Each structure stands twice: as C-alpha cells, then as structure tokens.
Amino acid sequence: MTNGWTLDRGERDTLLRDHPPRYAEVVADHVTLDVRGSEPPHAVKAAIVGRTDDDSGVEALVVTIDGSVDRPDGSTYHITWSLEPGRKARESNDVLKERGWKELDHPVPITLSPARLR
C-alpha cells in the first residue's frame, strides 16, 4: 500500500487542459507520501509549483504539501503527469533528483484527498 493524496477529478480535467501532457500515457492522478505506510495521511493544503521533464518520456508536476515540496523520505512531492510507453511513474523520482525542476510563474492551488493507493 502507498499513502498519499488523490487529485480531485474535476480539477484534473481543468489541469490537463491548462497543462497539456507531453507524452502519450496520461497519469495525473495522485501525490505519494510514502510507500508501505500504515496510516492514510491527513488533509492538506496543496499547490502545483513546478515542472520537470527528462525529454525522453517522463513528465511530472512538482507540488507543495502544506507549503513544502520536501517529502519525508528526502524526495520531492509531485504528480507524475505523463509517460511514454514503457516508462514507469516511479521514474519521476529519478528525474527530479537528477534534473531538478523549473518553478511555474504562479502556484496553482489544487484539491487533494487523503488516500491509500495500490
């Protein structure tokens, strides 16, 4: 089980229109807090603040959770936005670590709901 937050479906549609996915497989559904966590997370205030792309099939949007982009495990909160076939959502962590991310002109507030994900 993975603990995290799911993106509001109505907002997802608007975000996909405003930030068109670059790659064929659209993910755009959740932010991970931790893997194998025992308790679901609490409600949070969230915003999209940046973007990363490895130019070869992994695109992610960086998210603040209660004002921070720093996940407890040392990685960066994000939503895997889109992937090329054969790429995996977990690769977003590597792209963020290796390439960093670019800040958006303005934060985009989003609604996230606590969830246990599979």
C-alpha positions in Angstrom: 0.0 0.0 0.0 1.1 3.5 -0.8 -0.2 6.5 1.2 -0.8 9.8 -0.5 -3.5 12.0 -1.9 -5.7 11.8 -5.0 -6.2 14.7 -7.3 -9.8 16.0 -7.5 -11.3 14.6 -10.8 -12.9 17.9 -11.8 -9.7 19.8 -11.2 -7.8 17.1 -13.1 -9.7 17.8 -16.3 -9.0 21.5 -16.0 -5.4 21.0 -15.2 -5.0 18.6 -18.2 -6.5 21.3 -20.4 -4.2 24.1 -18.9 -1.1 21.9 -18.8 -1.4 19.5 -21.7 0.5 16.3 -21.2 3.6 15.9 -23.3 3.6 12.1 -23.6 1.1 9.5 -24.7 0.3 7.9 -21.3 -1.5 10.3 -19.0 -1.2 9.6 -15.3 -2.1 12.8 -13.5 -3.9 11.2 -10.5 -2.0 11.3 -7.2 0.8 12.6 -5.0 2.7 9.9 -3.0 3.5 10.5 0.7 5.1 7.1 1.5 5.2 3.5 0.4 4.0 0.9 2.7 2.7 3.4 5.2 0.3 2.1 7.8 -2.0 5.1 8.2 -3.5 7.3 5.5 -2.3 10.9 5.5 -4.3 13.9 6.8 -6.0 16.6 4.7 -3.5 19.2 3.3 -3.2 22.4 1.5 -1.6 21.8 -1.9 -0.4 23.7 -5.0 1.4 22.9 -8.2 4.6 25.0 -8.2 6.9 23.5 -10.8 7.5 21.0 -13.6 10.2 18.6 -14.7 10.7 16.6 -17.9 13.6 14.3 -19.0 12.8 14.9 -22.7 12.6 11.2 -23.2 9.3 10.1 -21.7 8.8 11.3 -18.1 7.0 14.4 -17.2 6.0 15.5 -13.6 4.5 18.5 -11.9 6.0 19.5 -8.5 3.6 20.0 -5.7 3.7 21.7 -2.3 2.1 20.0 0.6 1.3 22.4 3.4 3.9 24.7 1.9 6.8 22.2 1.4 8.0 20.3 -1.7 10.1 18.0 0.5 8.8 14.5 1.1 9.8 12.9 4.4 11.9 10.3 2.5 14.1 13.1 1.0 12.4 13.2 -2.4 10.1 15.8 -3.9 6.3 15.8 -3.8 5.0 15.5 -7.3 2.3 14.3 -9.7 3.6 12.1 -12.5 1.9 13.9 -15.3 2.6 11.8 -18.4 4.8 9.0 -19.7 6.0 7.4 -22.9 5.0 3.7 -23.3 7.5 1.6 -21.4 8.3 4.3 -18.8 7.2 4.0 -15.2 5.7 6.6 -12.8 8.3 5.8 -10.2 10.9 7.2 -12.6 9.7 10.7 -11.8 11.6 10.5 -8.6 14.9 9.9 -10.5 14.2 12.7 -13.0 13.6 15.1 -10.1 16.7 14.0 -8.4 18.9 14.2 -11.5 17.5 17.2 -13.3 15.7 19.2 -10.7 12.6 21.2 -11.7 11.6 24.6 -13.0 9.3 26.8 -11.0 6.0 27.9 -12.5 5.2 31.6 -12.9 2.3 31.3 -10.4 1.4 28.4 -8.0 -1.8 26.6 -9.0 -3.9 25.6 -5.9 -5.2 22.1 -6.1 -7.6 19.9 -4.1 -6.1 16.6 -2.8 -7.9 13.9 -0.8 -6.2 11.6 1.6 -6.0 8.1 0.2 -4.4 4.6 0.4 -3.3 3.7 -3.1 -2.3 0.4 -4.7 
